[in-house]
Amino acid sequence: MLCSEYGIAEEHVWVMPARGWALVEQGEVEAGVSVAIEGLALQREILSDIARPQFLCHLIEALAKAKKPREALAAAAEALSVAEKTGDHYYDAEVYRLKGEMVLRENGKTQRKLKHASISPSRSHAGKTPNPWSCGQPRA
């Protein structure tokens, strides 16, 4: 890489989350997620919060493709926290968009689980309207 060749380590660290995202887009999901996480960890080591919310968005998208919405939501929370701390709010809209996608994805999983776990009404209750005040006992 040019950054290594010219000894500009900070720029190399800054591009790692974007490189990770690019790897994910090319189908190398696990490798891409690892590169993005490593880049963000190295940024933290050199105490660089410059454009961190943007770089976290690359990780959020990579985690979404890796089907890891909980980790993506944690990255979104970090991005918003960093933005609040640094005043670097130019990427907030994208963070909220990605966070919304992850919440919808998680809610969809929950809805599917609830649907599959639901109990069908017994035959004795079929066709009868339940009384909301009777703790589930059907009206006659």
N, C-alpha and C positions, 0 to 999 in steps of 0.2 A: 504494500500500500504506500501511497505517496507520503502519508503522514509519518509513517515509520522511517521511510527513506530520508525525509528531511528533518526528522527529530521533533516533530510538533505533536507531542503525545496528547495534549488537551483536545485538539480537533479530532484525533482518532477516537477518543473516548466519546466525544459529542455525537459522532456519526454512528456509533454502534447500535443504538436503539432503532435508527432508521434502517440500518443494514439488516438487523434482525427482522424488522417488519417486511423488508424486501424478500428475505429468505422465505418467510411464511407465505408471501404472495406467490412465490415460485414453487410452493408445495413442500418445502422443507420446514414443516411446522415446528417440530421439537427443537431443531437446531436454531431456528429463528427466534423462538421464545428464549432460549438459553442466551443467545447473543444479546438480545435486548435487555434481559435481566442483568447480565454481566456488565453491559455498558452503563446501565443506571447505577449499579453498585460502584463502579469505578468513578462515575461522576460524583457520587456521594463522598468517596474517599478523597477526592481532590477538592472537596467543598464547593462544587460547582452546581448552583441552582439555576444557571442561565438556561432559559427556555425549557426547564424541567417539565412543566405541564405538557408541552408539545411532545417531548420525548416519551413521557408517560402515555400519551395517546397512542404512540406507535406500539407500546407494550399492550395497551388495552385491546387494540385491534388484533394483535398477534394472539393474545389470550382468548379472544372471542373465536378466532379460527381454530384454536386448539381445544375449543369447547370447555373452557375454564372460566365461566362467568363470575364465579365468586372471587377469584383472583383478579379478574378484570375490574370488578366493583371496588376491590381494595386499592387497586392502582388509580382508579378514578377519585376515590376519597383522598389519596395522597396528592394527586394533581391539584385538587381544589384546596387542600390544606397549604401546599406550597404556594399556590397563587395568592392565597390570603396573606401568607407570611411575607412574600416578596413584592406583592403588588403587581405581579406579572399575570394580568387577567386577559391577555389578548387571545388565549386559547380556551377560555371558559366555555364558550358555546359548543365547541367540539367535545369537550369533556362531558358536558351535560347530555349531548346527543348520544354519545357512546354509552354513558351511564344509563340513559333511558332504554337503549337497546338491550343492555344486559338485564335490567330489571324486568323488561317485557319477556325476555327469554327465560329468566328464572320463574316468573309468574306463570308462563306457559307450561313449564315443567310441573309446577305445583298443581295447576289446573288438571293436567293429564293424570297426575297421581291421584288426585281427589276423585276424578271421574272413574278411574279404574277401581278405586277402593270403596266407592259408594255402594250402599246396600239397596237393592231393589225392594220396593214395597211388597209386603206379604199379600197373598190373595184375599185375606179377610179385610184388608184396608183398601183394596182396589176400588176405584170409583167413588170413594168417600172423601170429602174435603176435611182435612184436619183442622181442629179448633186450635188457634194459636195460643189460647189461654189454658189449654188442658194438658200441657206437657207432652204433646204428641199423640194423645188419644183421639181417634177419629170421631167425628160427629156421626150420629145415626141418620 
